[in-house]
Amino acid sequence: MPTPRHASAATRRWRPAGPLDPGLTVGPLRRGPGDPAFRVTPDGSVWRTGRTPAGPGTLRFTRHSGEIEAEAWGPGADWLLDGLPALLGADDDPTAFTPRHRLVHEMHRRTPGLRLTRTGLVLESLIPSILEQKVTSDEAYRAWRLLLQRHGEPAPGPLDGLHVMPDAHGWAMLPSWEWHRAGVDGKRAATIVRAARVARRLEEAATMDLPAALARLQLIPGIGPWTAAETLQRSNGAPDAITVGDLHVPKIVGYALTGRRGTDDATMLELLAPYTGQRHRACRLILLSGHTPPRRAPRFTPNDIRAL
């Protein structure tokens, strides 16, 4: 029997041990401006939904007088509140990071509240990462939005328009025409279905060290180093989960650190070698700097397979 959407909220107050920027920390969890699972309201509250081991839930939190005030609704409410500190970087150790470049040092100084989020939920980050394979961000965000709106469920709690993603069985049973309607090609759809069918084993990666977690995810055909790293950055808060195989990241890192254009993955990894153990954090700081190479080529025009 579905849980009433407007059942009483569970609450929690938590005081971070050091500087914390909640929006910056959980920002990577938002999949585009229209993400049905994530919203920031005008009062500064961050809302996010989750398909937790205890069931669907909605979490709202905001900062007030140095404390985080949180509410949660649904069967997953207690699970989400228990995970609030980890979500906001309590398990992260920013003191392990030493800037080695001027730009990185400056961004590190300007963002003392940046922490690496850890959701503890693998499938939640894996599916949108698969949707982002080999397509533009706009295409992936649209697919995620349409799939959640059509096949997720209205999120518990008082905020309308939020949705909780389908459970693993729901993803595995989506018919081919629904993937097509969302603009998702057969290869990405098949990868998501394969992952959903072994979701329990994949969720175990949330408690593994990084090499073991990367290996576990990449046992699934269609999940390579890029997708695995993008997932574990969010589910595990892994500070060394470096994204390789990306069209833009190596070029941005290379340009930011050397002023040269056209950096490839191998050169990027050489440049980031001084940050081994913290390469994901270094990349976050570089990307936050906005120091990107000037555009020379025309913007890529995506194909919309829904018209086929």
C-alpha positions as CSV (number, residue, x, y, z in Angstrom):
1,M,0.0,0.0,0.0
2,P,1.5,3.4,-1.0
3,T,2.7,5.6,1.8
4,P,0.7,8.9,2.1
5,R,2.6,11.6,0.4
6,H,2.0,14.1,3.2
7,A,2.7,11.9,6.2
8,S,4.5,13.6,9.1
9,A,8.2,14.4,8.5
10,A,11.1,12.9,10.4
11,T,13.6,15.6,11.4
12,R,17.3,15.9,12.3
13,R,19.7,18.7,13.1
14,W,23.4,18.3,12.4
15,R,26.3,20.6,12.9
16,P,29.3,20.2,10.5
17,A,32.7,20.0,12.0
18,G,34.2,22.6,9.7
19,P,33.3,24.9,6.7
20,L,30.6,23.5,4.5
21,D,28.8,24.8,1.4
22,P,25.8,22.4,1.1
23,G,24.8,23.5,-2.4
24,L,28.3,23.1,-3.8
25,T,28.8,19.8,-2.1
26,V,25.7,18.1,-3.4
27,G,25.6,20.0,-6.7
28,P,26.9,16.9,-8.7
29,L,23.8,15.0,-7.8
30,R,21.6,17.3,-9.9
31,R,21.1,16.1,-13.4
32,G,20.2,19.3,-15.2
33,P,18.0,22.2,-14.3
34,G,14.8,20.2,-14.6
35,D,15.9,17.1,-12.6
36,P,12.7,15.7,-11.1
37,A,14.7,14.1,-8.3
38,F,16.5,17.4,-7.2
39,R,15.4,20.9,-6.6
40,V,16.5,24.1,-4.8
41,T,13.7,26.3,-3.7
42,P,13.8,30.1,-3.3
43,D,14.3,29.9,0.4
44,G,17.6,28.0,-0.2
45,S,16.4,24.6,0.8
46,V,17.8,21.6,-1.1
47,W,15.3,18.9,-1.9
48,R,16.3,15.5,-3.2
49,T,14.6,12.1,-3.6
50,G,16.1,8.7,-3.2
51,R,15.2,5.0,-3.7
52,T,16.8,3.8,-0.5
53,P,17.1,0.2,0.8
54,A,14.1,1.0,3.0
55,G,12.0,2.4,0.2
56,P,11.4,5.8,-1.5
57,G,12.0,8.9,0.4
58,T,12.4,12.7,0.1
59,L,15.0,14.8,2.0
60,R,14.9,18.5,2.5
61,F,17.8,20.4,4.2
62,T,18.9,23.9,4.7
63,R,21.6,25.7,6.7
64,H,20.6,27.8,9.6
65,S,22.9,29.4,12.2
66,G,25.7,27.0,11.5
67,E,23.5,23.9,11.7
68,I,21.9,21.8,9.0
69,E,18.2,21.4,9.6
70,A,16.7,18.5,7.7
71,E,13.3,16.9,7.2
72,A,12.5,13.7,5.4
73,W,9.3,11.9,4.3
74,G,8.4,8.4,3.1
75,P,9.6,4.8,4.0
76,G,13.2,5.9,3.3
77,A,13.0,9.0,5.6
78,D,15.1,7.5,8.4
79,W,17.7,6.1,6.0
80,L,18.1,9.5,4.3
81,L,18.5,11.3,7.6
82,D,21.0,8.8,8.9
83,G,23.0,9.4,5.7
84,L,22.8,13.2,5.9
85,P,26.3,13.7,7.3
86,A,27.9,11.5,4.6
87,L,25.8,13.2,2.0
88,L,27.3,16.5,3.1
89,G,30.8,15.3,3.2
90,A,31.4,14.3,6.8
91,D,33.3,11.2,5.6
92,D,35.5,13.4,3.3
93,D,38.9,14.5,4.4
94,P,39.8,17.7,2.7
95,T,43.0,18.0,4.7
96,A,44.5,15.2,2.7
97,F,44.6,17.5,-0.3
98,T,47.7,19.7,-1.1
99,P,47.4,22.1,-4.1
100,R,50.3,21.9,-6.5
101,H,49.3,24.5,-9.1
102,R,48.5,28.2,-8.7
103,L,44.9,27.9,-10.1
104,V,44.1,24.9,-8.0
105,H,45.5,26.6,-4.9
106,E,43.3,29.7,-5.6
107,M,40.2,27.6,-6.1
108,H,41.0,25.6,-2.9
109,R,41.3,28.9,-1.0
110,R,38.0,30.3,-2.5
111,T,35.9,27.1,-1.8
112,P,36.7,26.1,1.8
113,G,33.2,24.6,2.1
114,L,33.6,22.1,-0.8
115,R,33.2,18.5,0.4
116,L,32.8,15.4,-1.7
117,T,29.3,14.0,-1.3
118,R,28.6,10.3,-0.6
119,T,25.1,9.0,-1.2
120,G,25.7,5.3,-0.5
121,L,23.4,4.5,-3.5
122,V,25.0,3.1,-6.6
123,L,22.1,2.6,-9.0
124,E,20.8,6.1,-8.4
125,S,24.1,7.5,-9.9
126,L,24.8,4.7,-12.3
127,I,21.7,5.1,-14.4
128,P,22.0,8.8,-15.2
129,S,25.7,8.3,-15.9
130,I,24.8,5.6,-18.5
131,L,22.3,8.0,-20.0
132,E,25.1,10.5,-20.4
133,Q,27.3,8.1,-22.5
134,K,28.2,9.5,-25.9
135,V,25.5,12.2,-26.0
136,T,25.2,15.8,-25.0
137,S,24.3,16.8,-21.5
138,D,21.0,18.2,-22.7
139,E,20.0,14.9,-24.3
140,A,20.9,13.0,-21.2
141,Y,19.1,15.4,-18.9
142,R,16.0,15.2,-21.0
143,A,16.0,11.4,-21.0
144,W,16.4,11.3,-17.2
145,R,13.6,13.8,-16.8
146,L,11.2,12.0,-19.1
147,L,11.9,8.6,-17.6
148,L,11.4,9.7,-14.0
149,Q,8.2,11.6,-14.8
150,R,6.7,8.7,-16.8
151,H,7.9,5.8,-14.8
152,G,9.0,7.0,-11.4
153,E,6.5,7.7,-8.6
154,P,5.5,11.0,-7.0
155,A,7.9,11.7,-4.2
156,P,6.6,11.6,-0.6
157,G,6.4,15.0,1.1
158,P,4.8,18.4,0.5
159,L,6.7,19.5,-2.6
160,D,4.8,18.8,-5.9
161,G,6.7,17.8,-9.0
162,L,9.4,15.7,-7.4
163,H,9.7,12.1,-8.5
164,V,11.5,9.0,-7.1
165,M,13.2,6.9,-9.7
166,P,11.9,3.4,-10.5
167,D,13.3,0.5,-8.5
168,A,15.6,-2.0,-10.2
169,H,12.7,-4.2,-11.3
170,G,11.0,-1.2,-12.9
171,W,14.1,-0.3,-14.9
172,A,14.5,-3.8,-16.0
173,M,11.0,-4.1,-17.3
174,L,10.8,-0.9,-19.3
175,P,9.7,-1.8,-22.9
176,S,11.8,-0.7,-25.8
177,W,9.4,1.9,-27.0
178,E,9.6,3.8,-23.7
179,W,13.4,4.1,-24.0
180,H,12.9,5.3,-27.6
181,R,10.3,7.8,-26.5
182,A,12.8,9.3,-24.0
183,G,15.5,9.5,-26.8
184,V,17.6,6.6,-25.4
185,D,19.3,4.3,-28.0
186,G,19.3,0.6,-27.7
187,K,22.9,0.3,-26.5
188,R,22.4,2.6,-23.4
189,A,19.0,1.0,-22.7
190,A,20.4,-2.5,-22.7
191,T,23.3,-1.5,-20.4
192,I,20.8,0.0,-17.9
193,V,18.6,-3.2,-18.1
194,R,21.7,-5.4,-17.5
195,A,22.7,-3.3,-14.5
196,A,19.2,-3.3,-13.0
197,R,19.1,-7.1,-13.2
198,V,22.1,-7.3,-10.9
199,A,21.4,-4.2,-8.9
200,R,21.9,-5.9,-5.5
201,R,25.5,-6.9,-6.4
202,L,26.2,-3.4,-7.8
203,E,25.0,-1.7,-4.6
204,E,27.6,-3.7,-2.7
205,A,30.2,-1.4,-4.4
206,A,29.1,1.5,-2.2
207,T,31.1,-0.2,0.7
208,M,34.1,-1.3,-1.3
209,D,37.5,0.5,-1.8
210,L,37.9,2.3,-5.1
211,P,39.7,-0.4,-7.1
212,A,37.3,-3.1,-6.1
213,A,34.3,-0.9,-6.7
214,L,35.5,0.1,-10.2
215,A,36.1,-3.5,-11.0
216,R,32.6,-4.5,-9.8
217,L,30.8,-2.0,-11.9
218,Q,32.9,-2.7,-15.0
219,L,31.9,-6.4,-15.0
220,I,28.7,-5.2,-16.7
221,P,29.0,-4.9,-20.5
222,G,28.6,-1.3,-21.5
223,I,30.0,0.1,-18.2
224,G,33.6,1.3,-18.8
225,P,36.0,3.5,-16.8
226,W,34.1,6.8,-17.5
227,T,30.8,5.5,-16.3
228,A,32.2,3.7,-13.3
229,A,34.2,6.8,-12.1
230,E,31.2,9.2,-12.6
231,T,29.1,6.9,-10.5
232,L,31.5,6.3,-7.7
233,Q,32.3,10.0,-7.4
234,R,28.8,10.3,-6.1
235,S,27.9,7.0,-4.5
236,N,31.2,6.6,-2.7
237,G,32.6,10.1,-2.4
238,A,35.7,8.7,-3.9
239,P,38.4,11.5,-4.0
240,D,40.6,9.6,-6.6
241,A,37.8,8.5,-9.0
242,I,39.2,10.3,-12.0
243,T,37.1,10.6,-15.1
244,V,38.8,9.4,-18.2
245,G,37.3,9.0,-21.7
246,D,35.5,12.3,-21.5
247,L,35.4,14.6,-24.5
248,H,35.9,17.8,-22.5
249,V,37.6,17.1,-19.1
250,P,41.2,16.4,-20.4
251,K,41.1,19.5,-22.5
252,I,39.9,21.7,-19.6
253,V,42.4,20.2,-17.2
254,G,45.3,20.6,-19.7
255,Y,44.3,24.2,-20.6
256,A,43.9,25.2,-16.9
257,L,47.2,23.8,-15.8
258,T,49.4,24.5,-18.8
259,G,47.6,27.0,-21.1
260,R,47.9,24.4,-23.9
261,R,45.0,23.1,-25.9
262,G,44.2,19.5,-27.0
263,T,45.3,17.6,-23.9
264,D,44.4,13.9,-24.1
265,D,43.7,11.4,-21.2
266,A,47.3,10.3,-21.0
267,T,48.6,13.8,-20.6
268,M,45.9,14.7,-18.2
269,L,46.8,11.8,-16.0
270,E,50.5,12.9,-16.1
271,L,49.5,16.4,-15.0
272,L,47.3,15.1,-12.2
273,A,50.0,12.6,-10.9
274,P,50.9,15.0,-8.1
275,Y,47.3,14.6,-6.8
276,T,47.2,10.8,-6.8
277,G,44.7,9.8,-4.2
278,Q,42.9,13.1,-4.7
279,R,42.6,13.5,-8.5
280,H,38.8,13.8,-8.4
281,R,39.0,16.7,-6.0
282,A,41.6,18.4,-8.1
283,C,39.4,18.1,-11.1
284,R,36.4,19.5,-9.2
285,L,38.4,22.5,-8.3
286,I,39.7,23.0,-11.9
287,L,36.2,22.7,-13.3
288,L,34.8,25.1,-10.8
289,S,37.4,27.7,-11.8
290,G,35.6,28.1,-15.2
291,H,39.1,28.3,-16.8
292,T,38.2,26.6,-20.1
293,P,39.8,26.8,-23.6
294,P,38.1,29.2,-26.0
295,R,35.7,27.5,-28.3
296,R,36.8,27.3,-32.0
297,A,34.6,24.5,-33.4
298,P,30.8,25.0,-33.9
299,R,28.6,23.6,-31.1
300,F,27.7,20.0,-31.6
301,T,24.2,19.4,-32.9
302,P,22.7,16.3,-31.3
303,N,20.5,13.8,-33.1
304,D,17.1,13.1,-31.7
305,I,16.3,9.4,-32.2
306,R,12.7,10.0,-31.1
307,A,12.0,11.3,-34.7
308,L,13.1,8.0,-36.2
